[in-house]
């Protein structure tokens, strides 16, 4: 092996060991886990519960929010918005008991959005973006007002930014919803909208800017807007990449420098002006999947390219019929997705061949499926959760329920429990004894 090749492999291994130091197996430190792939490596995860059995605790929350729980150590962190006085909150809950450990009022303000409120108010407010947490219990919370704050484990403010003042006002039809991503020593924020778009990396300890990458592409109308969150693609033979989607494009960035590694602009035709992107990119097995809200077109991209790879051999397949809002999950060479109306499907990752398509949920959903312990968890808006066995054939493991409510948030999995957030309540699920 040449010295340069050895050096490259050594650097990748160092990066991956750094990742391991900041994402232990029993933590779920951000939206859809550490990297955003929606996969937990844990085993023994509950798959059976009811409204009266298997729920360890249930905790009412101040205000309303659709942000997903972030879990590190013995605490769960969430954000919330109290419409009575338009106050923004970060909440810490004890994992074992469900008791609220502390609540921190971050500020005041409403969602910056220009679309008709009746189209989004029932499913979106300033507390839609999920927080992320480091191993020390520092929590990083981002609100649709543009407020970004870092709090320590006890809820004390470490640093803050008001992003619109520093990087330009928001111009999104339905308001900012992108969750921050923490990786190593950097915190990543994306803004893809009608104004100047960018990807921002901040030092997690100080909040100071490390790099800023412009992300401006030509598009029409709502196609300029994205409500997606950045994710990290971890690969065995390449350095991890920050994946960002929106404005008809998927881009991969160097995590340390912000240099664009590759870009694919094949998602939509320029004249399709309502092609906003809601679902975050799906990553796994060296692949990136990205789809639009306009026609649910999905492109599967092999992520080992350089430069502009639009229309190249790196695009392995295209398919229609994917989801508008829920983000798909990749595991074991299979893509698991669910459409907003509750129809689920599995696809072969390399070929795009449909393996099965079934009405998994009886009603609508906006939560993304998550995978753990050989099972795929699909959560409906009304609190019903259908658990399906991983594989090429459709096989239901269980059908579970929680009290009727509004379950927009994606569940979190940590240390043998599942944490499910209803807009105003958090549930800790251990499962029934017979199912363990």
C-alpha positions in Angstrom: 0.0 0.0 0.0 1.4 3.4 -1.0 2.1 6.0 1.7 -0.7 8.3 0.4 -3.2 5.5 0.4 -2.1 4.5 3.9 -2.5 8.1 5.0 -6.0 8.4 3.5 -7.1 5.2 5.2 -5.6 6.3 8.5 -7.5 9.6 8.3 -10.8 7.9 7.6 -10.3 5.5 10.5 -9.5 8.5 12.7 -12.7 10.3 11.6 -14.8 7.2 12.2 -13.3 6.7 15.7 -14.1 10.4 16.4 -17.7 9.7 15.2 -17.9 6.7 17.6 -16.7 8.9 20.4 -19.7 11.2 19.8 -22.4 8.7 19.0 -22.6 5.7 21.3 -24.7 2.8 20.5 -27.4 3.6 23.0 -27.7 7.3 22.1 -30.0 9.0 19.6 -28.4 12.5 19.6 -30.4 14.2 16.8 -33.1 13.9 14.1 -33.1 10.3 13.0 -30.1 9.4 15.0 -26.5 10.6 15.0 -25.9 10.7 11.2 -29.6 11.0 10.2 -29.9 7.5 8.7 -32.8 6.4 10.9 -31.1 3.1 11.9 -30.3 2.0 15.5 -27.7 -0.7 16.0 -29.4 -1.8 19.3 -31.1 -5.2 19.8 -33.9 -6.0 22.2 -36.0 -3.1 21.1 -39.7 -3.4 22.1 -42.2 -4.3 19.4 -45.4 -4.7 21.4 -47.3 -2.2 23.4 -50.8 -0.7 24.0 -52.2 2.4 25.5 -52.3 0.6 28.9 -49.4 -1.8 28.7 -45.8 -1.4 27.8 -45.7 2.4 28.3 -43.2 3.1 31.0 -44.3 6.7 31.4 -46.1 9.6 29.8 -45.2 13.2 30.3 -47.2 16.3 29.3 -45.1 19.0 27.7 -45.3 22.8 27.8 -46.7 24.2 24.5 -46.7 22.3 21.2 -44.0 21.0 18.9 -43.3 18.5 16.2 -39.6 18.2 16.8 -38.3 14.7 17.4 -36.6 13.7 20.7 -32.8 13.7 21.0 -31.5 11.3 23.6 -28.0 11.2 25.3 -27.2 9.6 28.7 -30.1 9.8 31.1 -31.9 12.7 29.4 -34.2 13.4 26.5 -34.3 16.8 24.9 -37.1 18.5 23.0 -38.1 21.9 21.7 -41.6 23.4 22.1 -43.6 26.6 21.3 -46.2 28.1 23.6 -48.7 30.0 21.4 -50.2 31.8 24.4 -47.2 34.2 24.6 -45.2 33.0 21.5 -42.4 31.7 23.7 -39.7 29.2 22.6 -38.6 26.4 24.9 -36.0 23.7 25.3 -37.1 20.9 27.6 -35.0 18.2 29.3 -36.8 15.1 30.5 -35.4 12.2 32.6 -35.1 9.0 30.6 -36.0 6.7 33.5 -38.9 8.5 35.1 -40.2 10.9 32.4 -40.0 13.8 34.8 -39.2 17.2 33.4 -35.7 18.0 34.7 -35.7 21.6 33.4 -37.4 24.0 31.0 -35.5 26.9 29.5 -37.3 29.8 27.8 -35.1 30.7 24.8 -37.0 33.8 23.6 -40.2 34.8 21.9 -41.4 35.0 18.3 -43.4 33.2 15.6 -42.6 31.2 12.5 -41.2 33.3 9.7 -43.4 32.0 6.8 -45.2 33.6 3.8 -47.7 30.9 2.8 -51.3 30.7 4.0 -51.3 29.6 7.7 -54.1 27.2 7.2 -51.8 25.1 5.0 -49.2 24.5 7.7 -50.3 25.6 11.2 -51.7 22.2 12.2 -48.4 20.5 11.5 -45.7 23.1 11.7 -44.6 25.8 14.2 -41.3 27.4 15.3 -40.5 24.1 17.2 -40.4 21.8 14.2 -36.6 21.5 13.9 -35.2 18.8 16.2 -32.4 19.6 18.7 -29.1 17.7 18.8 -27.0 16.8 21.8 -23.3 16.1 22.4 -21.9 13.5 24.8 -21.5 16.2 27.5 -25.2 16.9 27.5 -24.9 20.3 25.7 -28.0 20.8 23.6 -28.2 22.7 20.3 -31.7 24.0 19.5 -32.8 25.8 16.3 -36.2 27.4 16.0 -38.2 28.6 13.0 -37.8 32.1 14.2 -34.1 31.9 13.4 -33.0 31.6 17.0 -30.1 29.1 17.5 -28.9 28.4 21.0 -26.5 26.1 22.8 -27.4 25.2 26.4 -25.3 23.1 28.8 -26.6 20.0 30.6 -28.2 22.2 33.3 -29.9 24.5 30.8 -27.5 27.4 31.1 -26.9 29.3 27.9 -23.4 28.8 26.4 -23.8 30.8 23.1 -26.5 31.9 20.7 -27.1 33.3 17.3 -30.0 35.0 15.5 -29.4 33.6 12.0 -31.6 36.0 9.9 -29.7 39.0 11.2 -26.3 37.4 10.6 -26.9 35.5 7.3 -30.0 37.1 5.8 -33.8 37.0 6.4 -35.7 33.8 5.6 -37.9 33.6 2.5 -39.7 30.2 2.7 -43.3 29.7 2.0 -43.9 27.5 5.0 -41.1 28.5 7.3 -37.8 27.1 8.4 -37.9 23.4 9.5 -34.4 22.1 8.9 -32.8 20.4 12.0 -29.2 21.0 12.8 -26.6 18.2 12.6 -23.8 17.7 15.0 -20.7 15.8 13.9 -17.4 15.8 15.7 -16.6 19.3 16.7 -18.9 21.1 14.2 -22.6 22.0 14.1 -24.1 22.2 10.6 -27.1 24.5 9.7 -28.7 24.6 6.2 -30.9 27.3 4.7 -32.3 26.6 1.2 -34.9 29.2 0.2 -35.7 32.0 -2.2 -33.1 34.3 -0.7 -29.3 33.6 -0.6 -29.0 29.9 0.3 -26.1 28.4 2.2 -24.6 25.6 4.4 -23.0 26.8 7.7 -20.6 25.1 10.0 -20.1 26.4 13.5 -17.7 25.4 16.2 -19.9 23.5 18.7 -18.1 24.8 21.8 -17.9 28.5 20.9 -20.6 29.0 18.2 -18.0 30.7 15.9 -18.3 30.2 12.2 -15.8 27.7 10.8 -17.0 27.7 7.2 -19.8 29.0 5.0 -20.7 27.5 1.6 -23.0 29.3 -0.8 -25.7 27.0 -2.2 -27.6 29.0 -4.9 -29.1 27.2 -7.9 -31.5 28.5 -10.6 -35.1 27.3 -9.9 -38.7 28.6 -10.1 -41.2 29.4 -7.3 -41.4 26.9 -4.5 -38.7 24.7 -6.1 -36.2 27.0 -4.4 -37.5 26.0 -1.0 -36.4 23.0 1.0 -37.5 21.8 4.5 -34.8 19.1 4.6 -32.2 18.5 7.3 -28.5 17.8 6.5 -27.3 14.2 7.1 -23.9 12.5 7.2 -23.0 9.7 4.9 -20.4 7.4 6.5 -18.6 5.2 4.0 -15.9 2.5 4.5 -13.7 3.6 1.7 -14.3 7.4 1.7 -14.3 10.2 4.2 -17.8 11.0 5.6 -19.8 13.5 3.6 -22.4 16.1 4.6 -25.4 15.6 2.3 -27.7 18.5 1.6 -30.7 18.6 -0.7 -33.0 21.2 -2.1 -33.5 23.5 -5.1 -33.5 20.5 -7.5 -30.1 19.4 -6.3 -28.3 17.0 -4.0 -24.8 18.0 -2.8 -22.0 16.4 -0.8 -19.6 18.6 1.2 -16.4 18.0 2.9 -17.2 18.1 6.6 -14.1 20.0 7.6 -13.8 22.6 4.8 -17.2 23.0 3.2 -15.7 22.2 -0.2 -18.4 20.7 -2.5 -17.4 17.1 -3.3 -20.1 16.3 -5.8 -23.4 17.7 -7.0 -26.4 16.1 -8.8 -29.1 18.4 -10.3 -31.3 15.7 -11.9 -34.2 15.8 -9.5 -36.6 18.1 -11.4 -37.0 19.9 -14.6 -36.5 23.7 -14.3 -40.1 24.5 -15.3 -41.6 22.5 -12.4 -42.0 25.4 -10.1 -43.7 23.6 -7.2 -40.9 21.1 -6.6 -40.1 21.9 -3.0 -38.3 19.1 -1.2 -39.7 18.1 2.2 -38.1 14.7 2.9 -34.5 14.8 4.0 -31.9 12.8 2.0 -31.7 9.1 2.7 -28.2 7.7 3.2 -26.7 4.2 3.6 -24.4 1.6 2.0 -22.6 4.3 0.0 -25.8 5.6 -1.5 -27.9 8.8 -1.4 -31.6 8.9 -2.2 -33.4 12.2 -2.7 -36.9 12.8 -3.8 -39.2 15.8 -4.5 -42.7 16.7 -3.2 -44.0 17.6 -6.7 -44.1 14.2 -8.3 -42.4 12.0 -5.7 -39.6 11.4 -8.1 -36.7 9.7 -6.4 -33.1 9.5 -7.6 -30.6 6.9 -6.2 -27.1 8.2 -6.3 -23.8 6.3 -5.8 -21.9 8.8 -3.6 -18.3 8.2 -4.8 -18.3 10.8 -7.5 -16.5 14.1 -8.0 -17.9 17.4 -9.4 -21.1 17.5 -11.4 -22.4 14.0 -11.7 -25.9 14.9 -13.1 -27.0 12.3 -15.5 -23.9 10.2 -15.1 -23.4 6.6 -14.2 -23.6 7.6 -10.5 -27.4 7.8 -10.9 -28.3 4.1 -10.5 -32.1 4.4 -10.8 -35.1 6.7 -10.8 -38.5 6.0 -9.5 -41.8 7.6 -8.8 -44.3 7.0 -6.0 -42.0 7.8 -3.1 -43.1 10.0 -0.1 -43.7 13.7 0.1 -42.8 14.3 3.8 -41.5 11.1 5.4 -37.8 10.3 4.8 -37.0 6.8 3.7 -34.5 4.5 5.5 -31.8 2.2 4.0 -30.7 -0.9 5.8 -29.3 -4.3 4.5 -29.5 -3.3 0.9 -33.2 -2.4 1.1 -35.0 1.0 1.0 -38.0 1.2 3.3 -40.4 4.1 2.7 -43.9 5.2 3.5 -46.1 7.7 1.6 -48.0 10.4 3.5 -51.3 8.5 3.0 -49.8 5.4 4.8 -48.8 3.2 1.9 -45.4 1.6 2.6 -42.9 0.0 0.2 -39.5 -1.7 0.0 -37.1 -1.3 -2.8 -33.8 -3.0 -3.8 -31.2 -0.4 -3.1 -29.0 -1.1 -6.1 -31.6 -1.6 -8.8 -34.7 0.2 -7.5 -36.8 -2.9 -8.0 -40.0 -2.8 -5.9 -40.0 -5.7 -3.4 -43.3 -5.0 -1.8 -46.0 -2.3 -1.5 -48.7 -2.4 1.1 -51.0 -0.2 3.0 -49.0 -0.3 6.2 -50.9 2.3 8.2 -54.7 2.8 8.2 -54.3 6.6 7.9 -51.9 9.4 7.2 -48.4 9.8 8.4 -45.6 12.3 8.4 -43.1 10.6 10.7 -40.2 8.8 9.0 -39.7 5.1 9.4 -36.9 3.9 11.7 -35.1 0.6 11.8 -33.9 -1.4 14.8 -33.3 -5.1 15.7 -34.4 -6.5 12.3 -37.7 -4.5 12.3 -39.1 -1.3 10.7 -41.3 1.0 12.7 -44.0 3.0 10.9 -45.9 5.6 13.0 -49.2 7.1 11.9 -50.5 10.6 12.8 -53.1 9.1 15.2 -50.5 7.2 17.3 -50.8 3.8 15.7 -47.5 2.1 15.1 -47.1 -0.9 12.8 -43.9 -2.9 13.1 -42.8 -4.8 10.0 -40.0 -7.4 9.8 -37.0 -6.4 7.6 -36.6 -8.2 4.4 -37.8 -8.7 0.8 -41.3 -9.8 1.9 -44.0 -7.9 3.8 -44.5 -9.4 7.2 -46.2 -7.6 10.1 -44.7 -8.2 13.5 -47.2 -6.1 15.5 -49.8 -3.4 15.5 -49.6 -1.0 18.4 -51.4 2.1 19.6 -51.0 5.2 21.8 -53.8 7.6 22.9 -55.2 9.5 19.9 -53.3 12.7 19.3 -51.1 14.4 16.7 -47.9 12.3 16.2 -45.9 14.2 13.6 -42.4 13.6 15.1 -40.2 10.7 14.2 -39.6 8.3 17.1 -36.2 8.0 18.8 -34.6 4.7 19.9 -32.1 4.6 22.8 -31.0 2.1 25.5 -33.8 -0.4 24.8 -36.6 2.1 24.7 -38.6 3.9 22.1 -39.5 7.6 22.7 -42.6 8.9 20.8 -43.5 12.5 20.8 -47.1 13.7 20.5 -47.4 17.4 19.9 -47.9 18.1 23.7 -46.8 14.8 25.3 -43.8 12.5 25.4 -44.1 8.7 25.8 -41.4 6.3 26.9 -42.0 2.8 25.7 -40.4 -0.4 27.1 -42.9 -2.8 25.6 -44.9 -5.5 27.3 -43.0 -8.2 29.4 -44.2 -11.0 27.1 -42.6 -9.3 24.1 -39.2 -8.9 25.5 
